[in-house]
Amino acid sequence: MFSLFKKHLRGQIPLVVATFISTALTYFIQICLLMPESKRIIDKGVNVQDTDAIRSSGIMMIIFTVIIGILTVITAYLSSRVTAGFTCSVRRACFKKANSLSPQDFAVFGESTLLNRTMADVNNLTIICINAMRLWMAIPILIITELFIIAFNNIIIFFVLSFFFILTVTFLLIFTAKSRANFEKLQQKLDKINLNMRERIVGVRHIRAFGNEDVVNQKSVRGHEEAYAEAIAANKKINFLSPVGMVVMNWVVVLIYIIGTAEIKNGMASISQLLLIFQYISYFIMSLMSIPFLVNYLPKGVVSARRVNELLDYEPVKYTGAQIKKKENTQGRVEFKNVVFGYSGALDVIADISFTAEPGTTTAFIGTTGSGKTTIMNLMQGLYLPTFGDILIDGISIREADGDWLRSCFSYGTQRPMIFQDTVRSNISKTASDEKIMQACDASCFSEIIMDKPEGLDFQLSQGGMNLSGGQRQRLSLARTLARDAAVYIFDDTFSALDAQTEQHARTAMREMLKGKTVMMVAQKISTVRDADRIIVLEKGRIAGQGTHDELLKTCSEYREIYQTQCYLDEKG
């Protein structure tokens, strides 16, 4: 936790120092200047009936009080600035880290825990930071100063306070350490609640369509009940510390009053001296009572800091060897060599995949759902690294390629179109010219939608493209893919929602636009892939056959079965 604060408060050292000085001055004036004035009033005013001394001390107390008020406001302002800067720095670092993760790294954490670490865990650290600036910085100063002054005035009372102070702090630390495991489990339960909530929001239509509202509600209730039980277990271990500490310190006060009474009777101390000591003791106890409140947040902060550090210190899957940079004259030759890959915690999704795609050719992939088609597309772009084998782009292994160059090689049309709340132009390309964008729209038949809108390319799309139909969103995804200049174009089932006429037009225009480019196509329909130069049939993550449409009908039973199913032909047809 301290390393996290050290790193993200580094740029605010002047403000932290100013906060410390302001806090120290506040308590110095309060303890060393303001409080002794009450003893002076008794000794030099009341005892000798000197009205001028009383008036003088009263004026000084007013001045000190005003100064303390001003310093308190300054401390609050500075601590708020430091805390806001710290929170902003940590959140920015978390967001930047999450944004830099590849899908392979992203899967290590998951969306719900990344969101929870960036929001809830950073909120816990914010509470720790603001309290550290305002209270934790002040309490050690206050306690040490008061103990030193009390020791100077009365050594017996000093030893009594020191003994119970050490005893109380020891109990606090022991039970705080015991509650840490519970708070760790609580944060994991909150991750689960976050995941359930996200599933409910994203999948609300599917839940209603299948009438699973009760099932989902019960799942949500169970998640909240588990988090509730864990929170109760964690707080039971620390929340009783505050009343126990108060009882102990109140008994300390009674004991000190007994000691003070005995000293007055024996002439060992004056009334004014004991009055000053009792003021110090009251401030001491007030400071001590703040410790359980602050310690309540300490295990949460330790757990949250560890979770945030796990994210920030996470080392992504690295490319081995030198980072080879190649940004010019990319041909787009793709070669898979005996590639084997499995997702985290899963068996091999694909195995022994070998093929070569030359520039100017179209390679299509077809197979049943879950056969590994999209996985191959992701591996090709370096979004995941193969477990075994290698993937070469223009003879360069993706393990050794520069990431920027590797991404520049591809234009990827995703299986599920991602539409942003922005204009059509921005959703297609922020760098291409309007002429290039319109050419891509014409090829994908999306220009028909634009022509109906008076805004044209400036037509505003809603989040997720909810003001477009499924087919229109897919046309936009095709236009986005075609508008990018790349060596390899990947169409991952981007024709599935198109009618036959629109699909035929798009594929014809695409062949014209992408002459000389390497085209990779994933599809479920025979009509989409039959004109490809090479068709690769996948079955359970392995290549069942590859060749042209006519060749596969003769040599590949899996392809022939798909063909017969879609064309309603019998085996002989």
Protein Blocks (a to p, Z undefined) as FASTA:
>chain_A
ZZmmmmmmmmmmmmmmmmmmmmmmmmmmmmmmmmmmmmmmmmmmmmnopaklmmmmmmmm
mmmmmmmmmmmmmmmmmmmmmmmmmmmmmmmmmmmmmmmpcfklmmmnommlmmmmmmmm
mmmmmmmmmmmmmmmmmmmmmmmmmmmmmmmmomklmmmmmmmmmmmmmmmmmmmmmmmm
mmmmmmmmmmmmmmmmmmmmmmmmmmmmnopmmmmmmmmmmmmmmmmmmmmmmmmmmmmm
mmmmmmmmmmmmmmmmmmmmmmmmnopacfklmmmmmmmmmmmmmmmmmmmmmmmmmmmm
mmmmmmmmmmmmpccdddehjddddfehpeopacdehiacddehiacfbghiacdddehi
acdddddehilpmmmmmmmnopaccfbdcddeehiafklpcfklmmmmpccddfbdcddd
ddfklmmomkbcfklmmmmmmmnopmmmmmmpmnlmmlccdehhlmbcfklmmmmmmmmm
mmpccfbdcdehilmmpcfklmmmmmmmmmmmmgoiacddddfbfklmmmpmbdcddeeh
iafbgcdfklmmmmmmklmmmmmmmnopafkZZ
